[in-house]
């Protein structure tokens, strides 16, 4: 499997989990020091080999990629994209409000740019909603018509 930034991140997570297990093991070993019965202490610690860590990360990456192509993965990706578009639209609206409130000579240009951003993000939100419906196996319904809309959007 080729190396990727995702794989590197997953390897880091595996190493971090191994460190957490080692800290837990150390705390359990400290707890069992003193008077203990035979064989009740923790097993001797053996670090995971790098190959095992990489194999676990690769297996996790494969599961992640499989999930992303599943209906649930595609649906949630579309929902997340819709949420990002809505956040950007909200920011554009706040920018327009601030421009109007400022009353400066640049307010008209800022409002125009905000209106364009609102329209663009509205389209992105509609596309994300359609992608979410497709992921659920439903045919997307008609989108509200926008002035100067490209056919089929």
C-alpha positions, -999 to 999 in steps of 0.1 A, spaced: 0 0 0 15 34 -10 24 58 18 0 88 22 -5 116 47 -35 97 60 -14 66 66 12 87 84 -16 102 106 -29 67 114 5 54 122 10 84 147 -24 75 162 -13 38 166 20 50 183 0 73 206 -23 44 216 8 22 223 22 50 245 -11 52 264 -12 15 269 24 17 282 15 44 306 -14 23 319 8 -7 322 33 14 342 6 26 365 -7 -9 370 29 -21 377 33 6 403 0 -4 419 10 -40 422 44 -33 438 47 -42 474 29 -72 488 14 -92 459 5 -127 453 25 -147 428 16 -140 391 -8 -112 399 14 -85 386 12 -73 351 29 -92 323 63 -79 312 59 -51 287 69 -58 251 67 -29 227 48 -35 195 71 -39 165 70 -11 139 56 -36 113 27 -44 136 20 -7 141 21 0 104 -1 -30 96 -27 -18 121 -26 17 106 -30 2 71 -59 -19 82 -75 12 97 -69 32 65 -86 4 45 -116 4 68 -118 42 66 -117 42 28 -143 15 26 -166 35 50 -161 67 29 -174 49 -2 -204 34 17 -238 50 16 -233 63 52 -199 77 44 -211 95 13 -242 108 31 -222 122 60 -197 137 36 -225 155 18 -240 167 51 -206 180 62 -202 198 29 -236 214 33 -228 225 68 -195 241 56 -215 259 28 -240 271 54 -212 284 76 -197 303 47 -231 317 38 -236 328 73 -202 345 73 -211 363 41 -243 375 56 -225 388 87 -200 406 64 -229 423 46 -245 433 79 -212 448 91 -207 466 57 -242 482 59 -237 492 95 -203 508 88 -219 532 63 -185 536 46 -180 543 9 -169 506 5 -202 493 18 -217 488 -16 -188 468 -29 -187 447 2 -225 441 0 -222 431 -36 -194 406 -28 -214 392 1 -245 388 -21 -224 369 -47 -210 347 -19 -245 340 -5 -256 329 -39 -226 307 -45 -229 291 -11 -266 286 -16 -258 267 -47 -232 247 -29 -257 239 -2 -283 227 -28 -256 205 -44 -247 190 -10 -284 183 -3 -287 165 -36 -256 145 -29 -270 135 5 -302 123 -12 -283 104 -38 -263 87 -10 -296 76 5 -307 62 -28 -332 89 -34 -335 109 -66 -328 145 -59 -359 168 -61 -360 200 -81 -340 229 -67 -355 263 -63 -350 283 -95 -324 311 -92 -321 340 -116 -295 332 -143 -293 297 -131 -275 273 -153 -298 245 -165 -297 214 -144 -282 230 -113 
